[in-house]
Amino acid sequence: MSERKTVLQLTGVCKRFKGVFAVNHVDLNVQEGEIHALLGENGAGKSTLIKVMTGVYSADSGRIELCGTAVSPQSPLDAQRHGISTVYQEVNLLPNLSVAHNLYLGREPRRFGCIQWRRLQKDAQALLRQFDLNIDVSESLSSYSIAIQQLVAIARAVDCSAKVLILDEPTASLDAKEVVVLFRILRSLRDKGVAILFVTHFLDQVYDLTDRITVLRNGEKVGTFNTAELPRPQLVAHMLGKELQSIEAEKTASRSDDTANTTLQVERLSTSQGLRDINFRAQAGDAVGLAGLLGSGRSEVCAALFGLAPLTEGQLSLRGNHYRPKSPADAIACGIALCPEDRKIEGIVHPLSVRENMILALQAKRGWWRPLPRHEQNQLAADATARLRIVCSDPEKPIGELSGGNQQKVILARWLMTHPNVLVLDEPTRGIDIGAHAEILQLIRQLCAEGMTLIVASSEIEELVAFSNKILVLRDKQLHTVIEADAISENAVLAAIAGSN
Amino acid sequence: MNRRYLPVAVTAVLFVALFIAGSLQFSGFASARVILNLFTDNAFLAITALGMTFVILSGGIDLSVGAVLAFSSVLCATLVENYGWHPLQAFPVVLLLGAVFGTTMGVLIHTYKLQPFIVTLAGMFFARGLATVLSEQSIAIEHPFFDAINNFGFSLPGRGWLSSATLVLIAVFAFGTWLAHFTRLGGYIYAIGGNSQSAVLLGVPMGMTTIAIYTLSSTLAALAGIVYSFYTASGYALTGIGLELDAIAAVVIGGTLISGGYGYVLGTLLGVMTMGLIQTWISFHGGLSSWWTKIFIGGLVLSFMIFQRWIAVGLHTRLQQK
C-alpha cells in the first residue's frame, strides 16, 4: 500500500467562517488506485473540505498538492483542469441538454468554430459503453432516471481526465441494484489507477468498497485507517468521539391484534400515482415500517395518507371514521402529519427562524385568524428544543444554519406540536449524522410508547427492523409481504424485497 | 419527432395555416411580396427578438432593448445630421456604445448578483433618458448613403424585393443560429438557463457568459436601431416604446420557455413572422382596427404558455411511468 504513488496530498488545510474553524489543520493523503472514504458526522467539515479541494472555497492556509505540485484551485472549472472532478449527491448536470452535450459541455470537439455534433454523439456513445450504458445520447438528460444521470455524471468526471474523483454521497438517491452497478464501475476505475475519494453516510458501503478511511470530527482529522483493520464500533467511536450506546434495543412487545383499537385502516388503496390495492391496519402505539426499493411505492403510500395523491379506489378510515383527504390541509385537520422525504425542498422554510418553522403546522391547524401569542410560541419552541435535544443556540436563528439532523428534529417538533394521531415519516434519517440518527430512532420508540401511530418509510432496513412492530414490504407499488412482530428480521425483509415468494 | 422541437413545429404550422387562410380569403395575399415585406417591415423587431432569445434562454430578461433602439436611432441621426459624420463612421460608434451598454449591465448582473429585471429596467430608463437628452424632436435623416442603402436590394419574382434590412436580418439570423447551436458559448447559455448552479459546477464560465449575453442583446438592439433609422429615415427618442415586450412575445410565441433552457433561434424568427402575418392579415381585412393585432398576440402568447405547461406536464408523467 505504501509504495503506491500519492496523487492528492493536503497538508494543514484550514478554513474559517466568521472566525470559527470549519476545517482545522487537516491533512489528507489519497493514493493512486485506492478508494478512500472520508467520514464524519454532519458538521465535521467534510463538505467544507471538499469545497476547498474543488475550488468553491479557497483555503485560509495549508497546501494542496496534486502529484507533487502545489495547486490552489480557484473554481470548480479550475479544479477540473487540474484533474480534480467531483460528483455530487444531487445530480449536477443539465436536464435540458442532451446526454451527449452534458458529457462534453465546455470541451466539445470543434472544427472551424463549429461543434461537430455527430462526432460528439459518437464519442458519448462510446464513453457510456465503457460504463455499460447503452442509451440514446441525443435524448435530453431529464428523460432518464436519477441512477442513469448519476452514472452519466461519473462518466463525465472520469472522462475529464480525472486524477482524483470525489464522490459526495453518490448513493443517497440510488436503490440497492443501482448501487451495485455503481460500485462495480468504481472498482474498475480504481483498478485503472484513479484515486477516488468517497463520502457517504452508509457504513456498509464503506466496508464494502473502500480501502482506507479518513475520519474528521469537528473540523479536525481524527486519523486515517486501513478499512480492513478498523472494526465498525471503533469507526463509529472515532466519528462520534465517544462509544456509541448500542442502539440495539428491546423489541416492542407484540400486542394482541385488537380491531377495536385500530387507529388507521387502509383497504384496497389505489392512487393516481400508481399504487394498487394496498391493505393494512395500524393500532395506537404501532410503528409500521414501509420497506422496498426506490420506486417501490413507499413514498406514494405516505403521499396518499397525507392527501397529496387522489385516491382512485379503496378507502381509508381513521379511528373508525371514514377518511378521504383531498389535501394536506384536510389530513392535518384529521390528525395526520407527514415529515417529507426531501427535507430541504418540502420540509424546511429556509428564511424563517427555527421557532417560526416549528409553529407553522400548529398555526395552520388553528387557522390564520387565531394567531398563537408570541410568548406561547417561545414556550413551545423552548419545550420542543429541550425535548428533542435540538442543538441550537437561539430559536430565532434561520433554520438553514442548522445541521441536517437538527433540521429534521425541528420538522418533527413542528408536527408533534399538533398532537397528531398518525405521524407519517418518509425517510426520517436520510442524510443526517449518526448521533442524531440514534436520537430519532429513540424518539420514534418513545412516541409509540405514548400511543401514537407511526408510519415510517425508509430505505435503511436496519433501522426499520430496530423499531417497527409491523413491516410492509412493497414491490412495484403493490403490497408484497407483511412481516409482523417476532418474524421481523433484517433477513426476512431483505428476502421479501429481493426474492421470490 | 423529438418532443423538444414540438413548440417550434407548432409555430411553423400556425404560420403556414395563417398564410393559407389569408391566401384563400384575400387575393394578392399569397405573394412573394407579402412575405418579403414581412421581413422588411419587421426586421428591426426580429433583430431585437433574436438578441432577446439568448437572454431568455439563459433565464434572464432584457427590458432595455426598446430604449437602446431609440437611443441608437437618435444617435445615428444626430451624428449624421448635426455633426456631419458619414453614416459609415457613425455606425461603428453606435454599435460600440450599444455593446458597452450591454456589457455594463452584464457586469452589474453578474458581479452584484442583481436581478436582470431590475438592472435592465434601470438601463431602459437610462437609455431612454439619454436619447431624449440628445434630441426631443424627431430628426429626419437626409443623406445620399441612406438613400443608397434603402434602394439597395434584389428584386425577386412575384414583385418581391429583398431589401437591405432583410439582408441584415438574414445575416443576424445565420449568426444567431451558429452561436446558439454550434458554439460552446451557445451551450453555456442553455446550461445557465437549465440550472445555473449545476452550470457553475460543470465549469461554465458564468461571468463571461452572462456578460456576453447582455452585450449581444444590446448590440443587436443598437443594430436594430440603425436598421430602424433606415426604415424611417429618421431618429426619434420616443420610438420603440414597448418594443421590448413585443420582442419577448415573439420569443415566447416562437416556443422558447420563458424560464430558460429550452428554445430555438428559428422559433423566434417564426414568432416574429407570425406576429407580422397577423398584422398583415388585419390590414388586408381593412375593417378591423390595427389594435386587434395586439389582442390576437395577447391570445397567442397566453395559449403558448398554456401549451408549454401542457408539454412540461406530459414530460413529467412520461418520466414517472418509466
Interface residues (C-beta under 8 A of the other chain):
Chain A: S75 P76 L77 Q80 T86 Y88 V91 N92 L93 L94 P95 N96 L97 H101 N102 L105 G106 E108 R110 G113 C114 I115 S138 E139 S140 S142 S143 S145 R156 Q273 G274
Chain B: N2 R4 W178 H181 F182 T183 R184 G187 Y188 Y190 A191 G193 G194 N195 Q197 S198 A199 V200 L201 L202 G203 V204 P205 G261 Y262 L315 R318 L319 Q320 K322
